[in-house]
Every structure is written in structure tokens, then in C-alpha cells.
Amino acid sequence: MANKRALRIFPFFFIFFLLLANPAFAKSELEKTTDWLKKNQNLDGSWGGIQQEHFTASAMIALYETGEYNFTSNATYCLKQQIENFSSSVWKAKEADIPAIIIYSFYATENENAIDIASVSDKLMGYQNMSDGTKSYGGFIGFMEDRKTPVENSVDTALSLLALWNYENFAGRKDIAINFLKSLQNEDGSFNLTFKTSSHTLYSLAPDAISLTALASIALNEAGQGNAKAIEFLKSSARSCFGNEGRSYSAALSAIAFDKAGESDYAGAAVNYLKMLQKSDGGFSDYTRTDPSSSNALDTTWAVMALSIENTASDICAPLDVELTAGTDVIQPGETENISLNILGAISSAAMNITYTNSTVAGFPINYSKNVAHYEIIFNDTNHSGTYNVSAQIEPMHGEPVIHICSFEVENETADSTTTTTEQTTTSINTTTSASTTTTAAASGGGSGTTTSAETTITAEETTTTEVAQPSAVTGFASLSLPQVSVLTVALSFITFLIMWKVVLPRTSTKYDYRSR
């Protein structure tokens, strides 16, 4: 009898576990991060501790963007009590950044009427330097550079711009605030904290040059002042995976800055890197924090905002752009061939090989500096007629190896003029194993390499190529998309249920025998 009952129950357990294994039921990184925020909200509606009101303001913006309005109502009340009380810790610190991000959070959640917006905005404007002729004219104070007096800086000014941009009384002061912020920008596009200090790890809203530059870029973009130099600096930082040191906060702010600047490929790649830094509990913590091993509300909040960005990118950290071309489609034996390789992306190593009839003619290690490389190979070992294949194997800092291939022909003058030459193409192939059996050399970060049959030179020429998409080698169930897998799983579950119901259960059930009574 027990076996019969087990057989009756088995199909239901089978369907349950089949549905449980369905990828559609797995929570996304955004859902896990949002769950962390909801679980770690304090009873009074805040996040963090004393003098961490900016944690709560940031969390309120993030949860509002994800539609978690129930969790923002308590935060609204908590911040209202702080921002409207001019004797509270928000104002006593004489730092513009905290009240600024609180005011901005009410605008960002379309709830500015919940507070006395005029009163608190006028109070914040009192932190702006209005002494014309001074170096810091237009800036907002906050950073204790000499540990005594708060000085004007880029973080407090950027956040104040966000907070006051829509306030009519601030209209006449916008330009001087923007000019001060731009005066702190370096030639490479990055921003300094002050005229004396590049950045400071204790400044939680911008602990390093990357996050500081991203924050300044976001503020300038909101003010209609796009800054191409700042975006280029952030792109360069992305190509180094933001230092590859667990900089979740920098990655999140950079993703937002890219998104606002219309750089969707870079925004998506930054988000993909951010996902790698998510902790097991769903939260985030930047490496600059006092305890980087534990998730905190500030880093998790900005991660939610970044993860909310629409993302179709497949690259990690930065888009990978590789161009490999041969200068001439067809040459004569003994002539030289100019081969050009351009690499742009988050790369750990690269190598180039030239092969003829399945044997390696030459191998070149590629010096990869500043995540940008352009190489001109003058190849002269062309004594044999036939097709020469050129391959470049690139190892990204994160993700699968990539091979790019092009080819050229060496033909004798006596060859039939109707011979069809091989059209030069560039092919991008993703592989999980060794990229080519003909690879003879590779370099990571530095070094040099040449062979007796070729001369290697580095130039700054621009080249173009046509990428040929390759058909997927993956077939069957593994090639299905997530929605297809979900539908297939549910269908299999339903079919299994019908089989169990119509075949197994009738055979195992027994009719009640009234005569047994």
C-alpha cells in the first residue's frame, strides 16, 4: 500500500523539481540586490547608521526606479525629519553633499512637494562660494582638506547641481557652479576632488578618480553639459576593468554615466562586470570601504540603479573591438605584405600568427599597453605560392578567448588570370579552448618579439575591416534562449503529468471493496 501511495505522489514531486530547475524561476542579479535592500532597511525606514543619511537617499531613488514604492514611504518620512530640521546632523556637518543628495532624492522620486523645497534649497545654496574673483568661485563646500575648514570640491558641487538644477532661485548661479566643476578636470578627462587633492577614500560618495569623474559626468549631463573628455577617461578605465580590484561603486557609477551619455555598449559591459562582483547575499561592497567583505547599503543602492539599465551587451568591462586586415589581397612571391591589427578592449594578452599550408611561418607576441594597440607587421617571407592565413588570438581580462582571422594570396605571374582569389575577410570566433594550434607566442602587458622574416612597427594609422558573423556551432537544447527553455520545461512537465495521470495512476490504484467490511 505504501508503494502505491509513493507512486501516486511521485509525479507531483517530479513536476515540482522540474519546475524548480527551470531557469525562469531563478532570481536575476537585480532582484537579488533589491531583496538585500528590502531586508536591510531599518525599522525607522532608513538604511545605514548615524550620519549616513545619503545611504537612505540613494536607496530611496533605487527602490523607486524598481517600483518598490512600499519601501520608499518610510524612507521619505525619515529623510523629511532630517532635511527640514536645520539643527540635525545633516546640516551640522557643513557639508553640501548630504543635504544635496537628500533634496535630489525627492526630485528623483517625483515627491519634492513632500518637503519644504524652497526652504531647504535656500539653505543648501548658502554652502556655495559667491566670492567673485576667488579660485573656488561657484563651488560648494564640504571636504575638510585641512581638517578645520570645509573647502569647495567637485563632489559637493556635482551633487548640489543635481539637487538645485530645477530650483528657480538657483538659475543665476548655475553657470558659475558648472565652471568651478570644470576647473577641476584634468587633461586626461578625470576630475580632482579639490585643487590640492585628487581623491580621498574616506569620501564615500566618490572615493577614487573613477567614481569622482563618473559623478561629475552625471551632474554635467543632467545640466545639459555633456563632457566627452570625462567619458573617454571612463572608457579607458573600463578597458582596465576599473582597476580590476573589486571597484563595484566605480563600475556602477560609470555604467550610469555611460547610459546618460548614450554609450550603451560601454554601459552594458560595465554592468556585466558589476554582476561578477555581487556577493552571495545579493549585496555589494566597494574595495575602498572599511569592510569590503560585507555588503553595505550605499554600494548596493547604486548597483541597483546600474543593474536597472537595459543591457544587451555580451562583453565584460568594455566592448572588445578588433580589426585585422591585410593590405593587399594578392601579391607576387617575394613581395612584402602589410598586416594591420587594431585592438581596443579589456585585454590581458594577445598574439598574432601567420601560417601557410598548416605550418607556422611567423609568430608575433603583441605588446598591449593602456588597453589600446595598433600594430603594423611588414611581412616578407612570401616565397611560396598559395593562401597565407593571419590569425590574432585575444585573451580578454574576463570572458572567452577570441580569434580574428584574415588571409592573402601569393600567386606567380604565370598563374591563370581567371584564378579566383580569396576575398579578404575578418572573422571573430569565440572559443573556450586553445584558440589555434599554430600559436607560437603570446605576451601579457609588456615585452617584445620579432622574427627574422618580418619587421614589427607600432603606428597610429586607422584601418577598417568587415566583420563576418559566424553561424553558431551550438545546436539542440543548449542553443535555446531562456524563454524557449522555460516554455519547453513547462510543456514537458505537463506531458509528464498526463502520462502519470493516465497510465501510472490507474495501474497502481485499487477499487474499494465493500465486501471487505
Secondary structure as UniProt FT lines:
FT   HELIX           2..20
FT   HELIX           23..25
FT   HELIX           29..39
FT   TURN            43..44
FT   TURN            50..51
FT   HELIX           53..65
FT   TURN            66..67
FT   HELIX           70..83
FT   TURN            86..87
FT   HELIX           89..92
FT   HELIX           97..108
FT   TURN            109..110
FT   HELIX           112..114
FT   HELIX           117..125
FT   TURN            126..127
FT   TURN            132..133
FT   TURN            135..138
FT   STRAND          140..144
FT   TURN            145..146
FT   STRAND          150..153
FT   HELIX           154..164
FT   TURN            165..166
FT   HELIX           168..173
FT   HELIX           174..183
FT   TURN            187..188
FT   TURN            201..202
FT   TURN            204..205
FT   HELIX           209..222
FT   TURN            223..224
FT   HELIX           228..238
FT   TURN            239..240
FT   HELIX           241..243
FT   HELIX           248..260
FT   TURN            261..262
FT   HELIX           264..276
FT   TURN            280..281
FT   TURN            287..288
FT   TURN            292..293
FT   HELIX           297..307
FT   STRAND          321..326
FT   STRAND          330..331
FT   TURN            333..334
FT   STRAND          337..344
FT   STRAND          347..356
FT   TURN            357..358
FT   STRAND          359..365
FT   TURN            370..371
FT   STRAND          372..379
FT   STRAND          386..396
FT   STRAND          402..410
FT   TURN            413..414
FT   TURN            417..418
FT   STRAND          426..430
FT   TURN            437..438
FT   TURN            452..453
FT   STRAND          454..458
FT   STRAND          467..468
FT   HELIX           476..479
FT   HELIX           482..499
FT   HELIX           500..504
FT   HELIX           505..508
FT   HELIX           514..516
//
